[in-house]
Amino acid sequence: MASSIRDTKHKMATKLHKVSLGLGLLVLTACTDHGVQSTPEGVVQKVLEVANSKKYEELSELCAPEADQGIQKICDLNDADEDAQAQFSTFVSKGRLGPSQIKGDSATVSLKGENGKDDGKVFLVKKKGRWYMVGSE
C-alpha cells in the first residue's frame, strides 16, 4: 500500500513538473516574441497591410519616440482626418517590401512601387528587442 501511494505521488510530481516546464516555456516564448516588431521587415509589412485594412490604430506603437515628423504622421494616422487616411492608403497600399539591411540595432528597409521600381526607404532602430520606425526617404 505504501508503495502504491509513493508511486502515485511520484507520478503526480512528474506530471506537475512537466506542466511547470511547459508553462515556463510558454511564458519565455511569449516574452521574447515581439510579433510584428521582431524584425524590421515585419514593421514595414504591417504598415503596408494597414494601408489595405485601414486599421490605423495598429500603427500607433510602431514609431520610436525620436521618429521624424513624417514617420510620426504614419503612427498617428488613427487620429488623422479621413482625407489623410485615404491619401495614405491609396499611396502606400500599392507598395511592397524591397531588400533590407540590418547593422546592429539599425536597419533600412527598401520599398518598391507598384511598377517594381525603388520607391523609398524606411529607417528603423531596435530597442529592448523591438524594431521601431524613425525616418524615411
C-alpha positions as CSV (number, residue, x, y, z in Angstrom):
1,M,0.0,0.0,0.0
2,A,2.8,2.4,0.9
3,S,4.5,1.6,-2.4
4,S,1.3,2.4,-4.3
5,I,0.9,5.7,-2.5
6,R,4.6,6.5,-3.2
7,D,4.1,5.6,-6.9
8,T,1.0,7.8,-7.2
9,K,2.8,10.8,-5.6
10,H,5.8,10.3,-7.9
11,K,3.5,10.2,-11.0
12,M,1.7,13.4,-9.8
13,A,5.0,15.1,-9.1
14,T,6.3,14.1,-12.6
15,K,3.1,15.5,-14.3
16,L,3.3,18.7,-12.3
17,H,7.0,19.1,-13.3
18,K,6.1,18.6,-17.0
19,V,3.2,21.1,-16.7
20,S,5.5,23.6,-15.0
21,L,8.2,23.2,-17.7
22,G,5.6,23.7,-20.4
23,L,4.2,26.8,-18.8
24,G,7.7,28.2,-18.3
25,L,8.5,27.6,-21.9
26,L,5.2,29.3,-23.0
27,V,5.9,32.3,-20.8
28,L,9.5,32.6,-22.1
29,T,8.3,32.4,-25.7
30,A,5.6,35.0,-25.1
31,C,8.2,37.4,-23.6
32,T,10.7,37.0,-26.3
33,D,8.4,37.0,-29.3
34,H,7.6,40.6,-30.3
35,G,5.4,39.7,-33.2
36,V,5.4,42.3,-35.9
37,Q,8.2,44.2,-34.2
38,S,10.6,41.2,-34.1
39,T,12.0,42.2,-37.5
40,P,12.4,45.5,-39.3
41,E,10.6,43.9,-42.3
42,G,7.7,42.9,-40.1
43,V,7.2,46.5,-39.0
44,V,7.2,47.9,-42.6
45,Q,5.0,45.0,-43.8
46,K,2.5,45.9,-41.1
47,V,2.3,49.5,-42.4
48,L,1.6,48.1,-45.9
49,E,-1.1,45.8,-44.5
50,V,-2.8,48.6,-42.6
51,A,-2.9,50.7,-45.8
52,N,-5.2,48.0,-47.1
53,S,-7.1,47.0,-43.9
54,K,-7.5,50.6,-42.8
55,K,-7.0,49.5,-39.2
56,Y,-4.9,52.7,-38.4
57,E,-4.9,52.0,-34.7
58,E,-2.4,49.2,-35.3
59,L,0.2,51.8,-36.4
60,S,0.4,53.7,-33.1
61,E,3.1,51.6,-31.4
62,L,5.4,51.3,-34.5
63,C,7.3,54.6,-34.1
64,A,10.3,55.3,-31.8
65,P,10.0,58.4,-29.6
66,E,12.7,60.1,-31.7
67,A,10.9,59.4,-35.0
68,D,10.9,62.3,-37.5
69,Q,7.7,64.2,-38.2
70,G,6.9,62.3,-41.5
71,I,7.1,58.9,-39.9
72,Q,5.3,60.0,-36.8
73,K,2.4,61.1,-39.0
74,I,2.0,57.4,-40.1
75,C,1.9,56.3,-36.5
76,D,-0.7,59.0,-35.7
77,L,-3.0,58.1,-38.6
78,N,-5.7,56.8,-36.3
79,D,-6.2,60.4,-35.1
80,A,-5.9,62.0,-38.6
81,D,-8.8,63.2,-40.7
82,E,-10.3,60.9,-43.3
83,D,-8.6,62.6,-46.2
84,A,-5.2,62.0,-44.7
85,Q,-6.1,58.3,-44.1
86,A,-7.4,57.9,-47.6
87,Q,-4.4,59.5,-49.1
88,F,-2.1,57.3,-47.1
89,S,-4.0,54.1,-48.0
90,T,-4.1,55.0,-51.7
91,F,-0.4,55.7,-52.0
92,V,1.0,53.0,-49.6
93,S,-1.3,50.1,-50.4
94,K,0.4,49.7,-53.8
95,G,3.9,49.3,-52.3
96,R,5.8,46.2,-51.3
97,L,8.9,45.3,-49.5
98,G,12.3,45.5,-51.2
99,P,15.7,44.5,-49.8
100,S,16.6,45.3,-46.3
101,Q,19.9,45.9,-44.5
102,I,20.5,45.4,-40.8
103,K,23.5,46.7,-38.9
104,G,23.3,46.0,-35.2
105,D,20.4,48.0,-33.8
106,S,19.8,49.9,-37.1
107,A,18.0,48.8,-40.2
108,T,16.9,50.1,-43.6
109,V,14.0,48.5,-45.4
110,S,13.6,49.5,-49.1
111,L,10.2,49.9,-50.7
112,K,9.1,49.0,-54.2
113,G,6.3,50.8,-56.0
114,E,3.6,49.0,-57.9
115,N,5.9,49.1,-61.0
116,G,8.6,47.2,-59.1
117,K,11.0,50.2,-59.1
118,D,12.6,51.5,-55.9
119,D,10.2,53.8,-54.1
120,G,11.9,54.9,-50.9
121,K,13.4,53.6,-47.7
122,V,12.3,53.3,-44.1
123,F,14.8,53.6,-41.3
124,L,14.4,51.6,-38.1
125,V,16.0,51.2,-34.7
126,K,15.9,48.3,-32.3
127,K,15.1,49.0,-28.6
128,K,14.6,46.3,-26.0
129,G,14.2,43.6,-28.7
130,R,11.6,45.5,-30.7
131,W,12.0,47.4,-34.0
132,Y,10.6,50.9,-34.4
133,M,10.4,53.3,-37.4
134,V,12.5,56.5,-37.1
135,G,12.6,58.0,-40.6
136,S,12.2,57.6,-44.3
137,E,13.4,58.9,-47.6
